[in-house]
Amino acid sequence: MNSVPSVVRPAGQPDLVAEAAKVFGNTVRLSIINALRQGPALRAELVARTGLPAQTLGAQLTELEAMDAVKAEAQHSRGRPMLYYANHARLERLLLALTQYVLADARGTDGETRINPH
């Protein structure tokens, strides 16, 4: 029986574009990033902001940290909870790579994006 890879990546697709798709192509991850727009937060605060189950949120935070889209700092209190914040510089690089990949041929000579709605 042939196994199908979990992620199929087209030939020639830049690494940064594939990483952007992983970060921004998941609605749960997007909701976490959106919640962090309000500022850094502890895990319990993110559960309250997003309405996500703690286990789901924790797994996705781990993924976002691994992709450097979210950073975490240990707090100096009992139990050393982690304070999470968005890595804005990384998110901007990922968005730029994705935008260039998707809209590169849609730009006119004046730099304006030309999208022809159907």
C-alpha positions in Angstrom: 0.0 0.0 0.0 1.4 3.4 -1.0 1.3 6.1 1.7 0.5 9.6 0.7 2.7 12.3 2.1 0.9 14.6 4.6 2.1 17.7 2.7 2.7 17.8 -1.0 5.0 20.7 -2.0 5.1 21.7 -5.7 8.6 21.8 -7.3 10.2 25.2 -7.3 8.1 26.6 -4.4 10.4 28.6 -2.1 10.9 27.4 1.5 9.5 30.6 2.9 6.3 30.2 0.9 5.8 26.7 2.2 6.4 27.9 5.8 3.9 30.8 5.3 1.3 28.3 4.1 1.9 26.3 7.3 1.5 29.3 9.5 -1.4 31.1 7.7 -3.1 28.1 6.1 -4.6 26.9 9.4 -7.6 28.7 11.0 -6.6 27.7 14.5 -3.1 29.2 14.1 -4.6 32.3 12.6 -6.9 32.8 15.5 -3.9 32.5 17.9 -1.9 35.0 15.9 -5.0 37.3 15.8 -5.4 37.0 19.6 -1.8 38.0 20.1 -2.5 41.3 18.3 -3.9 42.4 21.7 -0.5 41.9 23.2 1.5 39.1 24.9 -0.5 36.6 26.8 -0.3 33.6 29.0 -1.8 30.3 27.8 -4.9 30.7 29.9 -5.4 34.2 28.5 -5.1 32.8 25.0 -7.7 30.2 25.8 -10.0 32.9 27.0 -9.3 35.1 23.9 -9.7 32.4 21.3 -12.2 30.0 22.9 -10.0 27.1 21.9 -9.6 24.1 24.1 -6.3 24.3 26.1 -4.9 21.1 24.6 -5.6 22.3 21.0 -4.1 25.7 21.8 -1.0 24.2 23.4 -0.3 22.0 20.4 -0.7 24.9 18.0 1.5 27.2 20.1 4.2 24.5 19.9 3.9 24.4 16.1 3.9 28.2 15.9 7.0 28.4 18.1 8.8 25.8 16.0 8.1 27.9 12.9 9.4 31.0 14.8 6.0 32.8 14.3 5.4 33.0 18.1 7.9 33.5 20.8 7.6 32.4 24.5 9.3 33.7 27.6 9.3 32.1 31.0 7.8 34.3 33.7 9.4 34.8 37.1 6.6 33.4 39.2 5.7 30.1 40.8 5.4 27.4 38.1 7.2 29.7 35.6 4.3 30.1 33.2 5.1 31.1 29.6 4.2 34.5 28.1 3.5 34.2 24.4 3.9 37.0 21.8 3.8 37.2 18.1 7.1 37.4 16.3 6.0 40.3 14.1 9.3 40.5 12.0 8.9 36.8 11.1 5.2 37.1 10.3 5.9 40.1 8.1 8.6 38.1 6.2 6.3 35.2 5.7 3.4 37.4 4.5 5.8 39.2 2.1 7.0 35.9 0.7 3.5 34.7 0.2 2.3 37.9 -1.4 5.2 38.0 -3.8 4.6 34.3 -4.7 0.9 34.8 -5.3 0.8 38.2 -6.8 4.2 38.6 -8.6 2.5 38.5 -12.0 -0.4 40.7 -11.0 1.7 43.8 -10.5 1.7 46.5 -13.1 4.6 48.7 -14.1 3.5 51.3 -11.5 3.7 48.7 -8.7 0.0 48.6 -8.2 -1.6 45.2 -7.9 -3.9 44.4 -10.8 -6.5 41.8 -9.9 -9.2 41.1 -12.5 -12.3 40.0 -10.6 -14.5 37.5 -12.4 
